[in-house]
Amino acid sequence: MIREDKRILGINPGTRYLGLAVFDETELLDWRVKTFTGKWTKEKTRRILKIISEQIELYDINVMGIKKLHPSRSSINLKNLISKIKALARSKRIKCESYSIKEIERVFLEGEKSNKRNLANRVVGEYPMLVHELNKEKSNKHSYYTRAIEAVALASNYLK
């Protein structure tokens, strides 16, 4: 039987922070940022993949959207992590697409100035339950909640 509904997992990967968002069709079910401290190790990779695998099982995910890395802002560890996330998706027969933030901004901002702040405002406009995270982000020196907001944008791109 072919499943028609979409359970979407958006992933904004990082070596310290992992933004996650889950949709059931058009309903935003979950969004979060997971933090991983310490140096990069195989164990850290396993922990990140375990969290993603748990989300896949918990929500019966059948579609994934992953943030495409900017070539100048990525490390070999991050590239390897993304390769392993994609391999995990393949092993579970999950459709997996990668999108750059610029591609997501084009979808969400249609003609507006492309930047992360405008993207976050637009995403929160469509998903008002994220307003708390956006307000907290405004007082942060370094972006944290933006990772979850971008994961929401990555996942909801399938709905556009």
Phi and psi in radians as a Rosetta constraint file:
Dihedral C 1 N 2 CA 2 C 2 CIRCULARHARMONIC -1.553 0.35
Dihedral N 2 CA 2 C 2 N 3 CIRCULARHARMONIC 2.248 0.35
Dihedral C 2 N 3 CA 3 C 3 CIRCULARHARMONIC -1.465 0.35
Dihedral N 3 CA 3 C 3 N 4 CIRCULARHARMONIC 2.267 0.35
Dihedral C 3 N 4 CA 4 C 4 CIRCULARHARMONIC -1.715 0.35
Dihedral N 4 CA 4 C 4 N 5 CIRCULARHARMONIC -0.496 0.35
Dihedral C 4 N 5 CA 5 C 5 CIRCULARHARMONIC -1.302 0.35
Dihedral N 5 CA 5 C 5 N 6 CIRCULARHARMONIC 2.741 0.35
Dihedral C 5 N 6 CA 6 C 6 CIRCULARHARMONIC -1.983 0.35
Dihedral N 6 CA 6 C 6 N 7 CIRCULARHARMONIC 2.194 0.35
Dihedral C 6 N 7 CA 7 C 7 CIRCULARHARMONIC -1.961 0.35
Dihedral N 7 CA 7 C 7 N 8 CIRCULARHARMONIC 1.897 0.35
Dihedral C 7 N 8 CA 8 C 8 CIRCULARHARMONIC -1.905 0.35
Dihedral N 8 CA 8 C 8 N 9 CIRCULARHARMONIC 2.341 0.35
Dihedral C 8 N 9 CA 9 C 9 CIRCULARHARMONIC -1.996 0.35
Dihedral N 9 CA 9 C 9 N 10 CIRCULARHARMONIC 2.075 0.35
Dihedral C 9 N 10 CA 10 C 10 CIRCULARHARMONIC -1.683 0.35
Dihedral N 10 CA 10 C 10 N 11 CIRCULARHARMONIC 2.338 0.35
Dihedral C 10 N 11 CA 11 C 11 CIRCULARHARMONIC -2.248 0.35
Dihedral N 11 CA 11 C 11 N 12 CIRCULARHARMONIC 2.155 0.35
Dihedral C 11 N 12 CA 12 C 12 CIRCULARHARMONIC -1.896 0.35
Dihedral N 12 CA 12 C 12 N 13 CIRCULARHARMONIC 1.641 0.35
Dihedral C 12 N 13 CA 13 C 13 CIRCULARHARMONIC -1.376 0.35
Dihedral N 13 CA 13 C 13 N 14 CIRCULARHARMONIC 2.626 0.35
Dihedral C 13 N 14 CA 14 C 14 CIRCULARHARMONIC -2.784 0.35
Dihedral N 14 CA 14 C 14 N 15 CIRCULARHARMONIC 2.883 0.35
Dihedral C 14 N 15 CA 15 C 15 CIRCULARHARMONIC -1.493 0.35
Dihedral N 15 CA 15 C 15 N 16 CIRCULARHARMONIC -0.245 0.35
Dihedral C 15 N 16 CA 16 C 16 CIRCULARHARMONIC -2.044 0.35
Dihedral N 16 CA 16 C 16 N 17 CIRCULARHARMONIC -0.600 0.35
Dihedral C 16 N 17 CA 17 C 17 CIRCULARHARMONIC -2.253 0.35
Dihedral N 17 CA 17 C 17 N 18 CIRCULARHARMONIC 2.460 0.35
Dihedral C 17 N 18 CA 18 C 18 CIRCULARHARMONIC -2.209 0.35
Dihedral N 18 CA 18 C 18 N 19 CIRCULARHARMONIC 2.001 0.35
Dihedral C 18 N 19 CA 19 C 19 CIRCULARHARMONIC -1.555 0.35
Dihedral N 19 CA 19 C 19 N 20 CIRCULARHARMONIC 2.305 0.35
Dihedral C 19 N 20 CA 20 C 20 CIRCULARHARMONIC -2.284 0.35
Dihedral N 20 CA 20 C 20 N 21 CIRCULARHARMONIC 2.513 0.35
Dihedral C 20 N 21 CA 21 C 21 CIRCULARHARMONIC -2.563 0.35
Dihedral N 21 CA 21 C 21 N 22 CIRCULARHARMONIC 2.479 0.35
Dihedral C 21 N 22 CA 22 C 22 CIRCULARHARMONIC -2.221 0.35
Dihedral N 22 CA 22 C 22 N 23 CIRCULARHARMONIC 2.305 0.35
Dihedral C 22 N 23 CA 23 C 23 CIRCULARHARMONIC -2.086 0.35
Dihedral N 23 CA 23 C 23 N 24 CIRCULARHARMONIC 2.500 0.35
Dihedral C 23 N 24 CA 24 C 24 CIRCULARHARMONIC -1.934 0.35
Dihedral N 24 CA 24 C 24 N 25 CIRCULARHARMONIC 1.811 0.35
Dihedral C 24 N 25 CA 25 C 25 CIRCULARHARMONIC 0.961 0.35
Dihedral N 25 CA 25 C 25 N 26 CIRCULARHARMONIC -2.025 0.35
Dihedral C 25 N 26 CA 26 C 26 CIRCULARHARMONIC -1.690 0.35
Dihedral N 26 CA 26 C 26 N 27 CIRCULARHARMONIC -0.038 0.35
Dihedral C 26 N 27 CA 27 C 27 CIRCULARHARMONIC -1.607 0.35
Dihedral N 27 CA 27 C 27 N 28 CIRCULARHARMONIC 2.131 0.35
Dihedral C 27 N 28 CA 28 C 28 CIRCULARHARMONIC -1.330 0.35
Dihedral N 28 CA 28 C 28 N 29 CIRCULARHARMONIC 1.982 0.35
Dihedral C 28 N 29 CA 29 C 29 CIRCULARHARMONIC -1.634 0.35
Dihedral N 29 CA 29 C 29 N 30 CIRCULARHARMONIC -0.641 0.35
Dihedral C 29 N 30 CA 30 C 30 CIRCULARHARMONIC -2.715 0.35
Dihedral N 30 CA 30 C 30 N 31 CIRCULARHARMONIC 2.564 0.35
Dihedral C 30 N 31 CA 31 C 31 CIRCULARHARMONIC -2.677 0.35
Dihedral N 31 CA 31 C 31 N 32 CIRCULARHARMONIC 2.492 0.35
Dihedral C 31 N 32 CA 32 C 32 CIRCULARHARMONIC -2.926 0.35
Dihedral N 32 CA 32 C 32 N 33 CIRCULARHARMONIC 2.904 0.35
Dihedral C 32 N 33 CA 33 C 33 CIRCULARHARMONIC -2.134 0.35
Dihedral N 33 CA 33 C 33 N 34 CIRCULARHARMONIC 2.248 0.35
Dihedral C 33 N 34 CA 34 C 34 CIRCULARHARMONIC -1.830 0.35
Dihedral N 34 CA 34 C 34 N 35 CIRCULARHARMONIC 2.410 0.35
Dihedral C 34 N 35 CA 35 C 35 CIRCULARHARMONIC -1.889 0.35
Dihedral N 35 CA 35 C 35 N 36 CIRCULARHARMONIC 2.417 0.35
Dihedral C 35 N 36 CA 36 C 36 CIRCULARHARMONIC -2.257 0.35
Dihedral N 36 CA 36 C 36 N 37 CIRCULARHARMONIC 1.955 0.35
Dihedral C 36 N 37 CA 37 C 37 CIRCULARHARMONIC -1.631 0.35
Dihedral N 37 CA 37 C 37 N 38 CIRCULARHARMONIC 2.933 0.35
Dihedral C 37 N 38 CA 38 C 38 CIRCULARHARMONIC 1.538 0.35
Dihedral N 38 CA 38 C 38 N 39 CIRCULARHARMONIC 3.040 0.35
Dihedral C 38 N 39 CA 39 C 39 CIRCULARHARMONIC -1.188 0.35
Dihedral N 39 CA 39 C 39 N 40 CIRCULARHARMONIC 2.829 0.35
Dihedral C 39 N 40 CA 40 C 40 CIRCULARHARMONIC -1.283 0.35
Dihedral N 40 CA 40 C 40 N 41 CIRCULARHARMONIC 2.204 0.35
Dihedral C 40 N 41 CA 41 C 41 CIRCULARHARMONIC -2.442 0.35
Dihedral N 41 CA 41 C 41 N 42 CIRCULARHARMONIC 2.954 0.35
Dihedral C 41 N 42 CA 42 C 42 CIRCULARHARMONIC -1.095 0.35
Dihedral N 42 CA 42 C 42 N 43 CIRCULARHARMONIC -0.613 0.35
Dihedral C 42 N 43 CA 43 C 43 CIRCULARHARMONIC -1.123 0.35
Dihedral N 43 CA 43 C 43 N 44 CIRCULARHARMONIC -0.699 0.35
Dihedral C 43 N 44 CA 44 C 44 CIRCULARHARMONIC -1.091 0.35
Dihedral N 44 CA 44 C 44 N 45 CIRCULARHARMONIC -0.749 0.35
Dihedral C 44 N 45 CA 45 C 45 CIRCULARHARMONIC -1.032 0.35
Dihedral N 45 CA 45 C 45 N 46 CIRCULARHARMONIC -0.799 0.35
Dihedral C 45 N 46 CA 46 C 46 CIRCULARHARMONIC -1.063 0.35
Dihedral N 46 CA 46 C 46 N 47 CIRCULARHARMONIC -0.711 0.35
Dihedral C 46 N 47 CA 47 C 47 CIRCULARHARMONIC -1.111 0.35
Dihedral N 47 CA 47 C 47 N 48 CIRCULARHARMONIC -0.763 0.35
Dihedral C 47 N 48 CA 48 C 48 CIRCULARHARMONIC -1.103 0.35
Dihedral N 48 CA 48 C 48 N 49 CIRCULARHARMONIC -0.825 0.35
Dihedral C 48 N 49 CA 49 C 49 CIRCULARHARMONIC -1.113 0.35
Dihedral N 49 CA 49 C 49 N 50 CIRCULARHARMONIC -0.597 0.35
Dihedral C 49 N 50 CA 50 C 50 CIRCULARHARMONIC -1.126 0.35
Dihedral N 50 CA 50 C 50 N 51 CIRCULARHARMONIC -0.754 0.35
Dihedral C 50 N 51 CA 51 C 51 CIRCULARHARMONIC -1.108 0.35
Dihedral N 51 CA 51 C 51 N 52 CIRCULARHARMONIC -0.756 0.35
Dihedral C 51 N 52 CA 52 C 52 CIRCULARHARMONIC -1.109 0.35
Dihedral N 52 CA 52 C 52 N 53 CIRCULARHARMONIC -0.760 0.35
Dihedral C 52 N 53 CA 53 C 53 CIRCULARHARMONIC -1.084 0.35
Dihedral N 53 CA 53 C 53 N 54 CIRCULARHARMONIC -0.694 0.35
Dihedral C 53 N 54 CA 54 C 54 CIRCULARHARMONIC -1.103 0.35
Dihedral N 54 CA 54 C 54 N 55 CIRCULARHARMONIC -0.697 0.35
Dihedral C 54 N 55 CA 55 C 55 CIRCULARHARMONIC -1.139 0.35
Dihedral N 55 CA 55 C 55 N 56 CIRCULARHARMONIC -0.712 0.35
Dihedral C 55 N 56 CA 56 C 56 CIRCULARHARMONIC -1.049 0.35
Dihedral N 56 CA 56 C 56 N 57 CIRCULARHARMONIC -0.801 0.35
Dihedral C 56 N 57 CA 57 C 57 CIRCULARHARMONIC -1.230 0.35
Dihedral N 57 CA 57 C 57 N 58 CIRCULARHARMONIC -0.795 0.35
Dihedral C 57 N 58 CA 58 C 58 CIRCULARHARMONIC -1.043 0.35
Dihedral N 58 CA 58 C 58 N 59 CIRCULARHARMONIC -0.739 0.35
Dihedral C 58 N 59 CA 59 C 59 CIRCULARHARMONIC -1.824 0.35
Dihedral N 59 CA 59 C 59 N 60 CIRCULARHARMONIC 0.084 0.35
Dihedral C 59 N 60 CA 60 C 60 CIRCULARHARMONIC 0.919 0.35
Dihedral N 60 CA 60 C 60 N 61 CIRCULARHARMONIC 0.941 0.35
Dihedral C 60 N 61 CA 61 C 61 CIRCULARHARMONIC -1.157 0.35
Dihedral N 61 CA 61 C 61 N 62 CIRCULARHARMONIC 2.410 0.35
Dihedral C 61 N 62 CA 62 C 62 CIRCULARHARMONIC -2.242 0.35
Dihedral N 62 CA 62 C 62 N 63 CIRCULARHARMONIC 0.004 0.35
Dihedral C 62 N 63 CA 63 C 63 CIRCULARHARMONIC -2.500 0.35
Dihedral N 63 CA 63 C 63 N 64 CIRCULARHARMONIC 2.429 0.35
Dihedral C 63 N 64 CA 64 C 64 CIRCULARHARMONIC -2.282 0.35
Dihedral N 64 CA 64 C 64 N 65 CIRCULARHARMONIC 2.462 0.35
Dihedral C 64 N 65 CA 65 C 65 CIRCULARHARMONIC -2.097 0.35
Dihedral N 65 CA 65 C 65 N 66 CIRCULARHARMONIC 2.167 0.35
Dihedral C 65 N 66 CA 66 C 66 CIRCULARHARMONIC -2.058 0.35
Dihedral N 66 CA 66 C 66 N 67 CIRCULARHARMONIC 2.443 0.35
Dihedral C 66 N 67 CA 67 C 67 CIRCULARHARMONIC -1.165 0.35
Dihedral N 67 CA 67 C 67 N 68 CIRCULARHARMONIC 2.220 0.35
Dihedral C 67 N 68 CA 68 C 68 CIRCULARHARMONIC -1.345 0.35
Dihedral N 68 CA 68 C 68 N 69 CIRCULARHARMONIC 2.363 0.35
Dihedral C 68 N 69 CA 69 C 69 CIRCULARHARMONIC -1.301 0.35
Dihedral N 69 CA 69 C 69 N 70 CIRCULARHARMONIC 2.502 0.35
Dihedral C 69 N 70 CA 70 C 70 CIRCULARHARMONIC -1.401 0.35
Dihedral N 70 CA 70 C 70 N 71 CIRCULARHARMONIC 2.223 0.35
Dihedral C 70 N 71 CA 71 C 71 CIRCULARHARMONIC -0.951 0.35
Dihedral N 71 CA 71 C 71 N 72 CIRCULARHARMONIC -0.624 0.35
Dihedral C 71 N 72 CA 72 C 72 CIRCULARHARMONIC -1.488 0.35
Dihedral N 72 CA 72 C 72 N 73 CIRCULARHARMONIC -0.126 0.35
Dihedral C 72 N 73 CA 73 C 73 CIRCULARHARMONIC -2.069 0.35
Dihedral N 73 CA 73 C 73 N 74 CIRCULARHARMONIC 0.557 0.35
Dihedral C 73 N 74 CA 74 C 74 CIRCULARHARMONIC -2.350 0.35
Dihedral N 74 CA 74 C 74 N 75 CIRCULARHARMONIC 2.683 0.35
Dihedral C 74 N 75 CA 75 C 75 CIRCULARHARMONIC -1.920 0.35
Dihedral N 75 CA 75 C 75 N 76 CIRCULARHARMONIC 2.944 0.35
Dihedral C 75 N 76 CA 76 C 76 CIRCULARHARMONIC -1.096 0.35
Dihedral N 76 CA 76 C 76 N 77 CIRCULARHARMONIC -0.628 0.35
Dihedral C 76 N 77 CA 77 C 77 CIRCULARHARMONIC -1.121 0.35
Dihedral N 77 CA 77 C 77 N 78 CIRCULARHARMONIC -0.740 0.35
Dihedral C 77 N 78 CA 78 C 78 CIRCULARHARMONIC -1.177 0.35
Dihedral N 78 CA 78 C 78 N 79 CIRCULARHARMONIC -0.705 0.35
Dihedral C 78 N 79 CA 79 C 79 CIRCULARHARMONIC -1.080 0.35
Dihedral N 79 CA 79 C 79 N 80 CIRCULARHARMONIC -0.744 0.35
Dihedral C 79 N 80 CA 80 C 80 CIRCULARHARMONIC -1.121 0.35
Dihedral N 80 CA 80 C 80 N 81 CIRCULARHARMONIC -0.703 0.35
Dihedral C 80 N 81 CA 81 C 81 CIRCULARHARMONIC -1.048 0.35
Dihedral N 81 CA 81 C 81 N 82 CIRCULARHARMONIC -0.814 0.35
Dihedral C 81 N 82 CA 82 C 82 CIRCULARHARMONIC -1.113 0.35
Dihedral N 82 CA 82 C 82 N 83 CIRCULARHARMONIC -0.670 0.35
Dihedral C 82 N 83 CA 83 C 83 CIRCULARHARMONIC -1.043 0.35
Dihedral N 83 CA 83 C 83 N 84 CIRCULARHARMONIC -0.702 0.35
Dihedral C 83 N 84 CA 84 C 84 CIRCULARHARMONIC -1.250 0.35
Dihedral N 84 CA 84 C 84 N 85 CIRCULARHARMONIC -0.607 0.35
Dihedral C 84 N 85 CA 85 C 85 CIRCULARHARMONIC -1.123 0.35
Dihedral N 85 CA 85 C 85 N 86 CIRCULARHARMONIC -0.762 0.35
Dihedral C 85 N 86 CA 86 C 86 CIRCULARHARMONIC -1.132 0.35
Dihedral N 86 CA 86 C 86 N 87 CIRCULARHARMONIC -0.665 0.35
Dihedral C 86 N 87 CA 87 C 87 CIRCULARHARMONIC -1.135 0.35
Dihedral N 87 CA 87 C 87 N 88 CIRCULARHARMONIC -0.684 0.35
Dihedral C 87 N 88 CA 88 C 88 CIRCULARHARMONIC -1.057 0.35
Dihedral N 88 CA 88 C 88 N 89 CIRCULARHARMONIC -0.784 0.35
Dihedral C 88 N 89 CA 89 C 89 CIRCULARHARMONIC -1.057 0.35
Dihedral N 89 CA 89 C 89 N 90 CIRCULARHARMONIC -0.798 0.35
Dihedral C 89 N 90 CA 90 C 90 CIRCULARHARMONIC -1.055 0.35
Dihedral N 90 CA 90 C 90 N 91 CIRCULARHARMONIC -0.751 0.35
Dihedral C 90 N 91 CA 91 C 91 CIRCULARHARMONIC -1.127 0.35
Dihedral N 91 CA 91 C 91 N 92 CIRCULARHARMONIC -0.446 0.35
Dihedral C 91 N 92 CA 92 C 92 CIRCULARHARMONIC -1.781 0.35
Dihedral N 92 CA 92 C 92 N 93 CIRCULARHARMONIC 0.144 0.35
Dihedral C 92 N 93 CA 93 C 93 CIRCULARHARMONIC 0.983 0.35
Dihedral N 93 CA 93 C 93 N 94 CIRCULARHARMONIC 0.803 0.35
Dihedral C 93 N 94 CA 94 C 94 CIRCULARHARMONIC -1.822 0.35
Dihedral N 94 CA 94 C 94 N 95 CIRCULARHARMONIC 2.246 0.35
Dihedral C 94 N 95 CA 95 C 95 CIRCULARHARMONIC -1.148 0.35
Dihedral N 95 CA 95 C 95 N 96 CIRCULARHARMONIC 2.299 0.35
Dihedral C 95 N 96 CA 96 C 96 CIRCULARHARMONIC -2.333 0.35
Dihedral N 96 CA 96 C 96 N 97 CIRCULARHARMONIC 2.190 0.35
Dihedral C 96 N 97 CA 97 C 97 CIRCULARHARMONIC -2.177 0.35
Dihedral N 97 CA 97 C 97 N 98 CIRCULARHARMONIC 2.600 0.35
Dihedral C 97 N 98 CA 98 C 98 CIRCULARHARMONIC -1.966 0.35
Dihedral N 98 CA 98 C 98 N 99 CIRCULARHARMONIC 2.419 0.35
Dihedral C 98 N 99 CA 99 C 99 CIRCULARHARMONIC -2.343 0.35
Dihedral N 99 CA 99 C 99 N 100 CIRCULARHARMONIC 2.394 0.35
Dihedral C 99 N 100 CA 100 C 100 CIRCULARHARMONIC -1.388 0.35
Dihedral N 100 CA 100 C 100 N 101 CIRCULARHARMONIC 2.793 0.35
Dihedral C 100 N 101 CA 101 C 101 CIRCULARHARMONIC -1.090 0.35
Dihedral N 101 CA 101 C 101 N 102 CIRCULARHARMONIC -0.624 0.35
Dihedral C 101 N 102 CA 102 C 102 CIRCULARHARMONIC -1.063 0.35
Dihedral N 102 CA 102 C 102 N 103 CIRCULARHARMONIC -0.713 0.35
Dihedral C 102 N 103 CA 103 C 103 CIRCULARHARMONIC -1.113 0.35
Dihedral N 103 CA 103 C 103 N 104 CIRCULARHARMONIC -0.728 0.35
Dihedral C 103 N 104 CA 104 C 104 CIRCULARHARMONIC -1.153 0.35
Dihedral N 104 CA 104 C 104 N 105 CIRCULARHARMONIC -0.731 0.35
Dihedral C 104 N 105 CA 105 C 105 CIRCULARHARMONIC -1.055 0.35
Dihedral N 105 CA 105 C 105 N 106 CIRCULARHARMONIC -0.700 0.35
Dihedral C 105 N 106 CA 106 C 106 CIRCULARHARMONIC -1.064 0.35
Dihedral N 106 CA 106 C 106 N 107 CIRCULARHARMONIC -0.672 0.35
Dihedral C 106 N 107 CA 107 C 107 CIRCULARHARMONIC -1.216 0.35
Dihedral N 107 CA 107 C 107 N 108 CIRCULARHARMONIC -0.809 0.35
Dihedral C 107 N 108 CA 108 C 108 CIRCULARHARMONIC -1.423 0.35
Dihedral N 108 CA 108 C 108 N 109 CIRCULARHARMONIC -0.584 0.35
Dihedral C 108 N 109 CA 109 C 109 CIRCULARHARMONIC -1.793 0.35
Dihedral N 109 CA 109 C 109 N 110 CIRCULARHARMONIC -0.080 0.35
Dihedral C 109 N 110 CA 110 C 110 CIRCULARHARMONIC 0.217 0.35
Dihedral N 110 CA 110 C 110 N 111 CIRCULARHARMONIC 1.479 0.35
Dihedral C 110 N 111 CA 111 C 111 CIRCULARHARMONIC 1.568 0.35
Dihedral N 111 CA 111 C 111 N 112 CIRCULARHARMONIC -0.291 0.35
Dihedral C 111 N 112 CA 112 C 112 CIRCULARHARMONIC -1.354 0.35
Dihedral N 112 CA 112 C 112 N 113 CIRCULARHARMONIC 2.891 0.35
Dihedral C 112 N 113 CA 113 C 113 CIRCULARHARMONIC -1.108 0.35
Dihedral N 113 CA 113 C 113 N 114 CIRCULARHARMONIC 2.228 0.35
Dihedral C 113 N 114 CA 114 C 114 CIRCULARHARMONIC -1.448 0.35
Dihedral N 114 CA 114 C 114 N 115 CIRCULARHARMONIC 2.027 0.35
Dihedral C 114 N 115 CA 115 C 115 CIRCULARHARMONIC -2.832 0.35
Dihedral N 115 CA 115 C 115 N 116 CIRCULARHARMONIC 2.893 0.35
Dihedral C 115 N 116 CA 116 C 116 CIRCULARHARMONIC -1.128 0.35
Dihedral N 116 CA 116 C 116 N 117 CIRCULARHARMONIC -0.592 0.35
Dihedral C 116 N 117 CA 117 C 117 CIRCULARHARMONIC -1.160 0.35
Dihedral N 117 CA 117 C 117 N 118 CIRCULARHARMONIC -0.796 0.35
Dihedral C 117 N 118 CA 118 C 118 CIRCULARHARMONIC -1.120 0.35
Dihedral N 118 CA 118 C 118 N 119 CIRCULARHARMONIC -0.685 0.35
Dihedral C 118 N 119 CA 119 C 119 CIRCULARHARMONIC -1.073 0.35
Dihedral N 119 CA 119 C 119 N 120 CIRCULARHARMONIC -0.835 0.35
Dihedral C 119 N 120 CA 120 C 120 CIRCULARHARMONIC -1.043 0.35
Dihedral N 120 CA 120 C 120 N 121 CIRCULARHARMONIC -0.761 0.35
Dihedral C 120 N 121 CA 121 C 121 CIRCULARHARMONIC -1.088 0.35
Dihedral N 121 CA 121 C 121 N 122 CIRCULARHARMONIC -0.716 0.35
Dihedral C 121 N 122 CA 122 C 122 CIRCULARHARMONIC -1.184 0.35
Dihedral N 122 CA 122 C 122 N 123 CIRCULARHARMONIC -0.752 0.35
Dihedral C 122 N 123 CA 123 C 123 CIRCULARHARMONIC -1.084 0.35
Dihedral N 123 CA 123 C 123 N 124 CIRCULARHARMONIC -0.770 0.35
Dihedral C 123 N 124 CA 124 C 124 CIRCULARHARMONIC -1.166 0.35
Dihedral N 124 CA 124 C 124 N 125 CIRCULARHARMONIC -0.561 0.35
Dihedral C 124 N 125 CA 125 C 125 CIRCULARHARMONIC -1.074 0.35
Dihedral N 125 CA 125 C 125 N 126 CIRCULARHARMONIC -0.631 0.35
Dihedral C 125 N 126 CA 126 C 126 CIRCULARHARMONIC -1.452 0.35
Dihedral N 126 CA 126 C 126 N 127 CIRCULARHARMONIC -0.461 0.35
Dihedral C 126 N 127 CA 127 C 127 CIRCULARHARMONIC -2.270 0.35
Dihedral N 127 CA 127 C 127 N 128 CIRCULARHARMONIC 1.360 0.35
Dihedral C 127 N 128 CA 128 C 128 CIRCULARHARMONIC -1.040 0.35
Dihedral N 128 CA 128 C 128 N 129 CIRCULARHARMONIC -0.323 0.35
Dihedral C 128 N 129 CA 129 C 129 CIRCULARHARMONIC -1.135 0.35
Dihedral N 129 CA 129 C 129 N 130 CIRCULARHARMONIC -0.180 0.35
Dihedral C 129 N 130 CA 130 C 130 CIRCULARHARMONIC -1.583 0.35
Dihedral N 130 CA 130 C 130 N 131 CIRCULARHARMONIC 0.019 0.35
Dihedral C 130 N 131 CA 131 C 131 CIRCULARHARMONIC -1.056 0.35
Dihedral N 131 CA 131 C 131 N 132 CIRCULARHARMONIC -0.608 0.35
Dihedral C 131 N 132 CA 132 C 132 CIRCULARHARMONIC -1.048 0.35
Dihedral N 132 CA 132 C 132 N 133 CIRCULARHARMONIC -0.796 0.35
Dihedral C 132 N 133 CA 133 C 133 CIRCULARHARMONIC -1.133 0.35
Dihedral N 133 CA 133 C 133 N 134 CIRCULARHARMONIC -0.709 0.35
Dihedral C 133 N 134 CA 134 C 134 CIRCULARHARMONIC -1.114 0.35
Dihedral N 134 CA 134 C 134 N 135 CIRCULARHARMONIC -0.757 0.35
Dihedral C 134 N 135 CA 135 C 135 CIRCULARHARMONIC -1.131 0.35
Dihedral N 135 CA 135 C 135 N 136 CIRCULARHARMONIC -0.681 0.35
Dihedral C 135 N 136 CA 136 C 136 CIRCULARHARMONIC -1.159 0.35
Dihedral N 136 CA 136 C 136 N 137 CIRCULARHARMONIC -0.644 0.35
Dihedral C 136 N 137 CA 137 C 137 CIRCULARHARMONIC -1.112 0.35
Dihedral N 137 CA 137 C 137 N 138 CIRCULARHARMONIC -0.600 0.35
Dihedral C 137 N 138 CA 138 C 138 CIRCULARHARMONIC -1.078 0.35
Dihedral N 138 CA 138 C 138 N 139 CIRCULARHARMONIC -0.466 0.35
Dihedral C 138 N 139 CA 139 C 139 CIRCULARHARMONIC -1.674 0.35
Dihedral N 139 CA 139 C 139 N 140 CIRCULARHARMONIC -0.098 0.35
Dihedral C 139 N 140 CA 140 C 140 CIRCULARHARMONIC -1.440 0.35
Dihedral N 140 CA 140 C 140 N 141 CIRCULARHARMONIC 2.448 0.35
Dihedral C 140 N 141 CA 141 C 141 CIRCULARHARMONIC -1.269 0.35
Dihedral N 141 CA 141 C 141 N 142 CIRCULARHARMONIC -0.706 0.35
Dihedral C 141 N 142 CA 142 C 142 CIRCULARHARMONIC -1.992 0.35
Dihedral N 142 CA 142 C 142 N 143 CIRCULARHARMONIC 2.473 0.35
Dihedral C 142 N 143 CA 143 C 143 CIRCULARHARMONIC -1.141 0.35
Dihedral N 143 CA 143 C 143 N 144 CIRCULARHARMONIC 2.391 0.35
Dihedral C 143 N 144 CA 144 C 144 CIRCULARHARMONIC -2.327 0.35
Dihedral N 144 CA 144 C 144 N 145 CIRCULARHARMONIC -1.088 0.35
Dihedral C 144 N 145 CA 145 C 145 CIRCULARHARMONIC -1.201 0.35
Dihedral N 145 CA 145 C 145 N 146 CIRCULARHARMONIC -0.359 0.35
Dihedral C 145 N 146 CA 146 C 146 CIRCULARHARMONIC -0.996 0.35
Dihedral N 146 CA 146 C 146 N 147 CIRCULARHARMONIC -0.541 0.35
Dihedral C 146 N 147 CA 147 C 147 CIRCULARHARMONIC -1.089 0.35
Dihedral N 147 CA 147 C 147 N 148 CIRCULARHARMONIC -0.720 0.35
Dihedral C 147 N 148 CA 148 C 148 CIRCULARHARMONIC -1.224 0.35
Dihedral N 148 CA 148 C 148 N 149 CIRCULARHARMONIC -0.719 0.35
Dihedral C 148 N 149 CA 149 C 149 CIRCULARHARMONIC -1.104 0.35
Dihedral N 149 CA 149 C 149 N 150 CIRCULARHARMONIC -0.723 0.35
Dihedral C 149 N 150 CA 150 C 150 CIRCULARHARMONIC -1.168 0.35
Dihedral N 150 CA 150 C 150 N 151 CIRCULARHARMONIC -0.613 0.35
Dihedral C 150 N 151 CA 151 C 151 CIRCULARHARMONIC -1.106 0.35
Dihedral N 151 CA 151 C 151 N 152 CIRCULARHARMONIC -0.669 0.35
Dihedral C 151 N 152 CA 152 C 152 CIRCULARHARMONIC -1.079 0.35
Dihedral N 152 CA 152 C 152 N 153 CIRCULARHARMONIC -0.784 0.35
Dihedral C 152 N 153 CA 153 C 153 CIRCULARHARMONIC -1.079 0.35
Dihedral N 153 CA 153 C 153 N 154 CIRCULARHARMONIC -0.746 0.35
Dihedral C 153 N 154 CA 154 C 154 CIRCULARHARMONIC -1.083 0.35
Dihedral N 154 CA 154 C 154 N 155 CIRCULARHARMONIC -0.787 0.35
Dihedral C 154 N 155 CA 155 C 155 CIRCULARHARMONIC -1.203 0.35
Dihedral N 155 CA 155 C 155 N 156 CIRCULARHARMONIC -0.742 0.35
Dihedral C 155 N 156 CA 156 C 156 CIRCULARHARMONIC -1.292 0.35
Dihedral N 156 CA 156 C 156 N 157 CIRCULARHARMONIC -0.186 0.35
Dihedral C 156 N 157 CA 157 C 157 CIRCULARHARMONIC -1.009 0.35
Dihedral N 157 CA 157 C 157 N 158 CIRCULARHARMONIC -0.530 0.35
Dihedral C 157 N 158 CA 158 C 158 CIRCULARHARMONIC -1.167 0.35
Dihedral N 158 CA 158 C 158 N 159 CIRCULARHARMONIC -0.330 0.35
Dihedral C 158 N 159 CA 159 C 159 CIRCULARHARMONIC -1.598 0.35
Dihedral N 159 CA 159 C 159 N 160 CIRCULARHARMONIC -0.190 0.35
